[in-house]
Amino acid sequence: MDEALLRGLFDGCSQEERQLTTKYFIHLQNTPGSWKTAIAHFNQSHKCSDDRVLFFCLQILEHHVKMRHAASSNEDVVQFRETVLSWLHASSNVHNLKPFVKNKMAQILSLTVITDYPHKWPQFFNNVLCLLGGQDSALNSSQSSTIDMYLRTLLAIDNEIVDREVIHTQEENVRNTVIKDHMRDNCVPQLVESWFQILSCSTAPIDPDLLCQTMNVIGCYVSWIDITLVANDRFVGLLLQYLSVNALRESAATCLRDIINKGMEPLSKLELVNSLVKLLETNGILDTQNTLSNDEESVEFRVKMADLVNSIGSALISCHQKLIKGDDEAHALLSLVSIRHNVPYLLSYLTDEDDGVSENVLGFATQFVSVLKHLPYLADDDKQSLQALLSAVVLKLKYDESYNFHNPGEDEGLFMEFRSKLRTLFDNISQVDPSLVITVSQSLISQCLADIDNQSFPDTEVSLLLFHYISEHNFEKLFGSSSTIGSPFHTIMMQILDSNLSHYPHAAVLLQYYEAILRHEKFFSTSPTYIPRVMESLLDQRGLRHANPGVCSRVCYQLLRFVKAARAHIGDIAVNVLSNIEAILKENQDSVAGQMSLSPNDVLFLYEAAGYLIVHAAQSPQNKCVLMRNLLDPLLAKFKYYLNQLYLITTPQEQDQISQLLYYLLSYISRTSKVFPNHQMTVQSGCVECYIEVRKIISTTGVLVIHYC
């Protein structure tokens, strides 16, 4: 193999050298006998100064086994097989191989298997097992390299024939089925025995990474082999033992999860899961108190254990549903007992301090609530479990004190995704027991307001959040709406609005405050005396003038929403509110040049709100026309100014900037007219003349090409 042409593989090579290497690679791929050259070069490891050269050789072999191996002569087939098989035995002597090289070697072995096994090479797995020393030979740590390649090869084979994430053709599916059937009949028991030998090796300690890799292999293969080969006393005993070994416990937990996830008949699965749970309980493994340390390793183990508990619950619920469909009421009841038995473990992991641990049992929690939903009635234990679940949801919905509101990063994004999933669980609980969520929400609000000055922002925010959540459910038939005096919603609204919550110093609480109260628009139709109070908070330092830009931005939309909802009751205060909005717009008159915290969309909301205020103000049509002129005249003046600037400027970049400003100004003017549903309404408001004048000014500008849209 031409070493000079391989320089393109190395760092610092020129573009020309890379192109030559690419051409050389294509040439070797298209040369029938090049695989022999690649093998020879690969085996002479002392000549290889870089793993990328080895990988290059392996890519040639990969192309050969995919494209030409099936049609090769018997002599070439035998030579190729002997070569790839020797990798298992001699890999430690080839080179200090990097993992990516070993993985490519394993992939080539797996490709050879799916091409030749079982018809052309029925003894492949027997040959491999012989290299490990045979079924009756004890393994030891000196075979680590061979064991490593053996396990990598098994994983690569599983990836080719079983991995459900890989899309296969119909022909490939038939081929894969033939391979699995032949393996089950001829070599799976021997493979399983080799895994046990690796896991239980006592002659010399095996590298923990290899033990973890072995458990990974078991987890992959258990989905399609006889479950009794693995789900037995000796294997499970080892896995339980390894759950107490720091270096092995995460892999052991994952392996047990994969065993539980094995597709089985419901009664067999029920028996398997119950027996495993009993063993885990006997060994004290399901108790989170044993792993409550917050060091990274303990947290990662709890994440895996939560995943295991989630699989236990999901498996039992699946059994329960299948037994119900099969009209097996007796066993369905037993499965329900098993589900209830594991709920304390669900709650333990759901309330874990780490959100990653909690998130891993959300599937079990959601499915359990669904089971309760379909029961004819809730037993006392079920009600207690549901209440405990709701308490756990409330706990996990709370912001952490370390949450970065000013510069949210990846952790903050993950928490918001987690919150969304918790919302789904909350909604499901609400469907099962609406009275429970109403009572809990009302209690949290009352507790919060009773001592608002001493409440932490996470507690305060979550009490408002829950009220917001229940407000989006259709509970009016059960409890009455917020406009129904004396209903829970009306009572909570009065408690909130009579409190000092709008003055809470944390922005997150203030945002949730507005989200919660403005969700209940009907409340203000029967309690309009609260409208001025809310409007004042939206306009002052608690709203549009808040120091936090995020609050200001959100309040622009909330103000528009509130004005639209309360427009029938704002006539007397409309002019005052309008003057406040105009003052804010004037203070931020450079906003179209990007010099304020409000975005153009925020300003659009304010102009639309101003339009509603003018139309619904307790003023004569003539006065409304004056108010509208006062609102539009500054926009028209700026429009004419920037239009003249557009004709004077010649650089494309500046023209684009001015065009963008003109676009925004036209948008603001247009948004004020959105409040008129029809021409008659425009006439009645007295604002027709204003828009006629606007049209004249804009139409006299001639043909204008807007560069920004």
N, C-alpha and C positions, 0 to 999 in steps of 0.2 A: 504494500500500500504506500502511495506516494506521500511521504511526510511533509514535503514542501507544500503540497496542495491542501494539507490539513491546517495550515496556519490561519486560515479564515475562521477557525473555531476559537481562536484565542483572543483575549482582550488586547486592544491596541492595534489590531490589524486594520489594514486599509479597506476601503470599499471594494477596490479591485480584487484584493485577496479573498474577500467574502464571496464575491461573484464567482471566482474561480473554484472555490470550495463547493459552492452550490452546484455548479456544472459538473464537478467531479462526482458529487454525491448522486446526481441524477444519472450520470454515466454508469456508475457502479450498480445502481438499482436496475438499470436496463441490461446489464451484462449477466447472462445466465450463471456463470461460474463464480461471480464476485463474492458469494457468500463464503466460499472456501478461503478466499483471501482475507475476508473479514474475520473468520474464525482463527486463522493462523496469526493474524495481527493481535487479536484479542488475547489469545493464549500466551503470547510473548509479552507478558505484562511488564517485564523490566524495561521494554522499549517505550512504554506509554508514560509520558510525563504529565498527562492531564486526563482526568476522568471524562472530559468531553470527547476525547478521541475514542475511548472505550464505548461511550454512548453512541458515537458515530457508527462504530462497527456493529453495535447491536441494532441500530436502525436498518442497516443493510440486511441483517438476519431477519428482522421483523418483516421487511418487505418480501423477502424470499419465502418465509413460511406462509404469508398471506396469499402470495401470487403464484408461486411455483412449486412449493413443497409437495402438494397433492399429486402433481404430474411428474415428479422426479423419478429417476431410476431407483431400483431397490438398493443398489450400492450407496447412492447419495442419501437416500432416506435413512439407511442404517447409520451412516456417518453423522448425519445431522442429529439423529436421536442420541447417539452416544455422546456427542459433543454437549448438547444441552443438559443431558442427564448428569454428565460429569460435573456440571456447575454446582449441583447440590453437594457433592462430595469434596470438591476441591476449591470451593469459592474463597476459603480463607487464604489459599495460597496464590490466588490470581492477582490480587491487588488489595490494597486497603480501600475497599470499595465504598463509595458514597451511597446513601440510601436510594437516590434516583437511578443509579446504575443497577443496583440489586432489583429494584422494582421493574426495570425494563427487562432484566434477565428472567424474572418470574413471569412477566407478560408473555415473553417468547415461549417459555415452557407451557403456559396455559393455551397459547394459540396452537402449539403442536398437539396438545391433548385434544382440543376440539376438532382438529383436522384428522387425527389418526385413531383416536379412541372412540369406541372399543374395537372397531372392525379391523384396523390395521395394527394396532398396538394394544392389545387387550391386557398386557402385563405391565402397563405403565406404572400403576400405583404399587404393584408388587415390587417392581424394580426400585421405586422410590423408597419404599419401606425397608428394602434390603440395605440400601445405602445408610439408613438410620441404624442399622444393626439387626433388623429383623424383629419380629413381635416378641420373641423370648429374651432378647438382649436388653440389658439395663443401659439407660442413657446416662451420660455424664456431661459435665460442663465443657469438656474438651471438644464436644460436638456442637458447640454453640453456633458456629457459622453454618453448619449443615442444617441444624434445626431452624435457623433463621431463614435460609433459602427455602426450606420445605414449607414453612408457614406462609411465607410470602407467595409461594406458588399456589398453595391452596386458596389463599385469598384472591389471587388473580383468576383462578379457575372459577371460583364463586362469582366473581365480577362478570365473567364471560357468559355463564350459563344460568345464573339465578337472579342477579341484581335487577330489581324491578324498575329501577330508574333508567335502565338502558332499554331503548326501544328496539325490539327484534322483529325480523320478518317472520312470516309463517313458517318458512323453511327452516330458519334458525331455531324457532320454538320447537319444531319437531326434532331437530338434531339435539337440542338441549335436553329434551325429555328422554331421548334414547340414552344419552350419556348418564343422566341421573338414575334412570332405571337400572342400567348396567352396574353403576357404582353401588346402588343399594343392594343388589343381588350378589356382588362379588367382593367388594373391598371396604364398604363403609364401616363394618364392625372393626376391621383391622385399623382403619384410620382413627376411629374413636379410641381404640386401645392405645394408639401412639400418643394421642392427646393426653390420655390419663397418665401414661408413663412420663411425659414431659412435666405435667403438673405435680406429679408425686415423686419426682426424682429425688432420691435420698443419698445416692452415692457421692454426690458433690452438688453444691448449690448451683442452680440454674439462674442465669441473668433474669432479674425481675421483669425486664422489658419483654423477654421471650415468653415468660409466663402470662403476661398481659396479652401478648400477641396470640397465644394459644387460646385464651378465653375469648378473644375476638373471633378467632376461627370457629370455635364452638358456637358462638352466638349467630354467626352467619349460616352455618350448616344445619343448625337445629331446626330451621324453618322447613326443611324438606327431608330430613332423615327420621328414622324411628325414634320417637321421643324417649322411649324407655332405655335407649342406649346411653342417654345423658341424664335424664331425670330419675336418678336412682341414688341409693344411699352413698355410694363411694364418691360419685362426682359431686353431688350436692354437699356432701360432708366437706370436701375440699374447698368448695366455693364459700361455704359458711366460715371455714377456717381462715380463708384469705380475706374475708370481710373485716378481719381484725388486724390485717397487715397493711400498714400505711401505703406501701408501694404497690399493693395489689388490689386494695379494696374497691377502687373505682371500677376497675375492669370486672371484678367479681360481681359487683352490683349490676353492671350492664349485662353481663352474661346471664344472670338470673332473670333479668327483665326480658331478654330474648327468649329464654325458655318459657316464660309465662306467655309471651306473645305468640307462641307456636299455635298454628291453626289446629283445632281439635273439636271433637264432639262435645257439646255442652256439659254432659255429666262427667266425662273424663277430665275436661278442663277444670270443672268445679272441684273435683277431688284433688287434682294436681295443685291448684292455687291454694286451697285450704291447707293442704299438707305443708306446702312451702311457708305459708304464713305462720303456721304452728311452730315450725323449726326456727324461723326468724324470731318469733316471740320468745321461744325457749332460750335462745342465745342472746336475748336483749338487744337485738340489732335494730329493730324498728323504733326504738326509743331515741328520739332526737337529743335527749339530755346527755347522751354519751358522746355527742359530737358537736357541742354548742360552742366550741372555740371559734373565734372569728379569723383565725389564720387561713391563708388561701387554700391550703390542702383540706382543711376541715370543711370549708364552704363548698369546695368542689365535690367532696364526698357526699355532702348533704344534697347537692344538686342531683347526683346520681341516685341516691336513695329516694329522693322525691320522685324521680322518674320511675323507679321500681314500684313505689307505692301507687303511682298513677296507673301503671300497667296492671297492678293487682286489682285496683278498683274497676278499671275499664274492662278487664277480662271477666270479672264477676258480673258486671252489669250486662255485658254481651251474653253471658250464659243465661242470666235472668230473662232477658228479652227473647232469646231463642226458646227457652223452656215455656214461656207464656204462649208464644206462637204455636208451639207443639202441644198445647193443652196439658202440659205436665204440671199441674198446680202444686202438687206436693213438693217436687224438687224446685219449682220456681220459688216457693216459700222459703225453702232452705237456702237458696241463693240470695234471697233478700236478707235473710239473717246474716249471711256472710258479708254482704255489702255493708250492713249496719255495723257489723263488728269492726270493720276497717275504717269507719268514719273518723274515730279519734286520731288515727295516724294521718289521715287527710288533713284534719284541722291542725295537727302539730306542725306539719310541713307548710301548710298554707300561711300560718302565722309566723313563720321563720323571719328573722330580721333581714335576711338576704332576699331580694326580689327574685333572683334567678331560681332559688329554691322554691319559693311560693308559686312562681309561674309554671313550674313543672307539674304541679298537681291540679291546675285549673281544669284540665280535661276531665279528671275524675269528679271534681266538684260540680261541674256543669252537668255531667251525665247523671250524677246522683240526684240533683235537683229535678232533672227531667223524670227520673224514676218516681220521685215523690209526687210530681205533678199528675202522674197517671194512676196513683193509688186511689181507691174509693174514699179513703179517709186517712188522716195523719194520726199515727200513734203519738203518745206523749214524747217518746224518745225521738221521733222524727221531728216534732216541733222544736225540741231542744236542739237537735242537730241543725235545723234550719236557722234558728236564732244564732247559734254559734257560728255558722257559716256567714251570716250577715255581719256579725261582729268582726269576723276576720276580714271581710271585704272592706268594712269601714276602716279598720286598722291599716290595711295595705294601700288604701286610696290616699292616705295622708302623704303630703310632701315631706321629704327628709329635710332636715335643717340645712344640709349641705347643698341642696338643689340650687343651681346657678341660674337665677332668673335673668340676669343681665347679659350673660353670654352662654346660652345653653349649648351643650356639646352632645357627644354621642350618648353619654349616660342619661342625660335629661331626655333625649329622644326615646331611648329604650323605656324609660319610666312612663312616658306618655303612651307608648304602645301598650305597656302593661296595664295602665289605667283603663285603656279602651277595652281590654279583655275582662278586667274586673267589672266594668260597666255591663258587659254582656251577662256576667254571672249575677249581678245585682238585678238586672231586668228579669232574669229567669226566676229568681227568688220572689220578685214582686208578683209574678204571675201565679205562683203557688200560694202565697199568703200576703195579699195586699195590706191587710190590717197590720201585719207585723212591720212592714217597711214604713207605713204611715206612722205607727206608734213610735218606732225607733227614731225616725227623722224628727218628729215633733219633740221627742225627749232630748235629742241632741241640740236642737235649736234652743230649747228652754234652758238647758244646762249652760249653753254657751252665753246666752243673753243675761243669765242671772249674775254672771261675774265676768263680763266682757273685757274689762281692763286687765284681767289676769289670765286670759285665755291665750294660748300659743297660736300662732298663725296657722299651723297645720290643722289643729282642732277646729278652729273657727272656719277655715276654708272648707273643710270636709263636711261640716254641718250644713253649710249653704249648698255645697255640691249635691248632697243627698236630696235636699229639697228641690233642687233643679232637676235631678233625675226623676223623682216621683211626679214632678209636674208634667213630664212628657209622657206619662202613662194616662190612659183613658180611664181614670178612676171616678169620673164625675157621677156615674150612675150609682156607685157605691157610697161615695162620701160627699157628693156635691162639689160644685166648682168653687173657685176662689171668689166668685160673685155671690155665692150663697152665704148669707150672713149666718155665722155659727158653725159653718163647715170647718173641718180641719185645715183646709187650704186657706180659708179666709182668716182663721185664727192665727196661723203661722205668719201670714202676710202682715197682719196688724202688729204682731210681736216684732217682726223684723223692722218694719217702718217706724215703729215707736221707739226703737232702740238707737244706740249710737254707732251702729255697725258701719254706716256710711263714712264715719270718721276714722275707721280702723287704719293704722299707718301702713300696713303691708299691701302692696299693689295686687297680689294674688287674691286676697280677701275681697278687695274692692271690685275687682273684675267679676268674681263669682257672685258678689252681692247684686250687681246689675243684671247678670245673667239670670239669677234666680227670680228677682222681683219683676223684671220686664217680661218674663215668661207668662206672667199672670195678668194679661191685658184686661181680662173681664173684671178683675178686682176693682179697677179704677172706675168702672161704669156704675158700680153701686157705692163706691167710697171715693168720690171725686175730690174730697177734701185733702187727700194725700198727694194729689197731682202737683201742686206748687212746691211741696217739700221735695219730691223726687226731681222735679225740673231744676230746682235750685242746686241740688247736689250734682246734677249732670253738667251744669254750667260753670261751677266754681272750681276750687283747687281739688275737689274730689272727682272731677270729671275732665272737662275740656282743658282746664288749666293745671292739671296734675303734672308733677315733675317727671313722671315716668311716661316716655313717649308711647309705650304700649297701651297704657291706660287711655291716653288722649285719643289714640287711633281707634280703639274699640268703642269708646264713648261716642265718637262721631256717628257710628252706625246705630248704637243704642239710642242716641238722641232722636235720630230720624224715626226709628221704630216706635219710640214712645210718643212722639208728636203725632204720628199717623194713628196710633191706637187711641190716643186721648183727644183727638182733634175736636170731638163734639163738646169737650169741656174746657178748652183752653182759650176761648174767645177773650176773656178778660185779661189774661196774662200774656197773650200772644205778642203784643207790641214790645213788652218788656223783654221777653225771651228773644225776640228778633233783634233787638238792639244789642243784646249780649253776644249773639252769634255774629252780628256785623262787626262788633268791636274786635272779636277774635279774628275774623277774616281780615280786618284792617291791620291788626298787629302782625299778621302773617301775610301781608300783601305781596311779599317777595316769594311766596311759596311756589309760584310757577317757575321760579328760577332755581328751585331746589334748596332754598335757604331756611326751611322750617321743618319741624318734626312731623307735621301732617303730610301724608302722601296725597297725590292728586285724587285718588279714590276717596280719601277721607274728606277732602274739600267738596267733592261731589255730593257726599251725604249731607254736608252742612247746607249747601245751596238748595238741595231738595227739601230739607227740613224747613229752611227759611221760606220756601214757596208755600208749603203747607200752612205755616204760621200766618202768612199774609192772607191767604184765601179764607182761613177760618177765624181770622181776627174779628173782634166785635167792632168793626169799623164800616163806614160807608164805602160804596164802590169807589168814590173819588179818592178817599184816603188810602184805600188799598192800592190804587194806581200809583199814588205818590210813594207808598212804601216799596212797591215793586221797582219804580224808577230809581229810588235810592239804592236798591240792591243791585240793579243791572248797570247803572251808569258807570261805576268804577271799572266794570268788566269791559264795557264798550270803549271807554277811554284807553284802556291798556291795549285793547284789540287794535284800535286805530294806530296807536303808537308803534306797536310791534310790526304792524303791516307795513308802515312806512320804512321801518328798519330793514325789513325783508328786501325791499326794492333797492336799498342802498348797499347792502352787503353782497360781496361777490364770492367769498370762499364757501365751498360746499358744506364744510363742517358747521360754520356759523349759520348758514341758511337752514340746515337741519335743526339746529337748536331753536331758532326763531319759529320755524314751522311747528315744532313741538309745542312751544308756548301758545301759539295761535290755536292749535288743536285743543289744548286744555281750556282756553278761554271760551271757545265755542261750546265745549262740552259742559262747562259750568252754566252758561246761558241756557243751553238746551235743557239741562236738568231741572231748572226752575219751572219749566213748562210741563214737566211730567205730572204735576199735581192736578192738571186739568184733564178729566176723563173724556170730555167732549167739548165742542165749540160753545154750546149753550152755557156750560159752566164758566168758560172763559169770559163770555159776555157779561154774565151775572156778577162776576168778580170785579169788573171794571178795569181789567188789566189788558184789554184788547189793544188799546192805543200803545201800550208799552211794547208789545211784541211787533206791532206794525212798524214802529220806529226802529226796532232792532233789525227787522228785515230790510228796511231801507238802507241802513248803514252797511250791513253786510253785502247787500246786492250791489251797492255802488262801488264796491272794491274792484269790480271787474273780474277777469278770469284769474283765479288763484290756484296755483298748484300746491297742495299740501304734501310736504315730503314725509311727514310723520303721521302715522295712523296706528 
